[in-house]
Structure formats: C-alpha cells, structure tokens
Amino acid sequence: MNSANTSQADTCPFHGDPGIYSLTPDEAKFFKAVTGIDDDEKLRAHILLAQEKAYKVAPYPCIYRFAFVKMEITRLPVYRDIIAMGRERPNAVFLDLGSCCNLRGLEESCFDGFPAHNILSSDIKKGESPALHSCEPDT
C-alpha cells in the first residue's frame, strides 16, 4: 500500500461466498434467541450482512469463513468451570485479549451466566467488534 490513507479493506474488496455459511443447531438457537429472528433465511441474511460489514473493517480469513458465528469456547472442556467461576466468585474476571472473532464466545458466556460486567475484551483491529456485533438486531 503506497498511500497512508489506503486501508487494507480498500485493497481487499468483499466477495463473500454465502455457500460456506452454516450454523450448528446450538449456534442457530443462540442467534435466534439474541436477535429475535426465528426465520432461518432472515437470520442467514442478517448474518451475511454482518459478515460484509466486518470484512470491510478487518478483511481476515476468519470473517470470510464465518468463524465469528462459531462458539468454539463453549466446546472447551474448561468452559463450564469458567461459567461456574463467574457465578460463584463475585470478582471473577473473564479477560480476552486479541482473539480474533471471539465475540460470539464472549456473548455466549454472558448468555450462559458469566456476569457481563466482569468480561473484558480487546479487538485486534479497531471497529471489528461493532461490525460483528451487528449480528444483534438493535445495533
């Protein structure tokens, strides 16, 4: 990039592949609950739009391949212990530093009972989370 004013997103136009979009039953249940969108096709359109917005901010492969909808953290053996710690210890803190596309896991942690006010997270790139947060209906 020759110009200081040219962003990576300007040089990487979005050409998404909706054919690789898929949700597990648990992921679909979660997104339907947090968005209030029960129709599968409307939910799909909503998530595709969030993907496009996020890719404009941070054109990363994880956004292209829908890693931002995957709740990998919930599959970790220690996940239930983390949630229990958040419920049982009033000052427990969940700290996430720079894990790309982990927003869904953090939201799922809140959904499962870890106190939201005790979760701290940092993005790799400024503006990434607001774009991905657009998976929610009011943002």
Secondary structure, 3 states (H helix, E strand, C coil): CCCCCCCHHHHCCCCCCHHHCCCCHHHHHHHHHHHCCCCHHHHHHHHHHHHHHHHHHCCCHHHHCCHHHCCHHHHCCCHHHHHHHHHHCCCCCEEEECCCCCHHHHHHHHHCCCCHHHEEEECCCCCHHHHHHCCCCCC
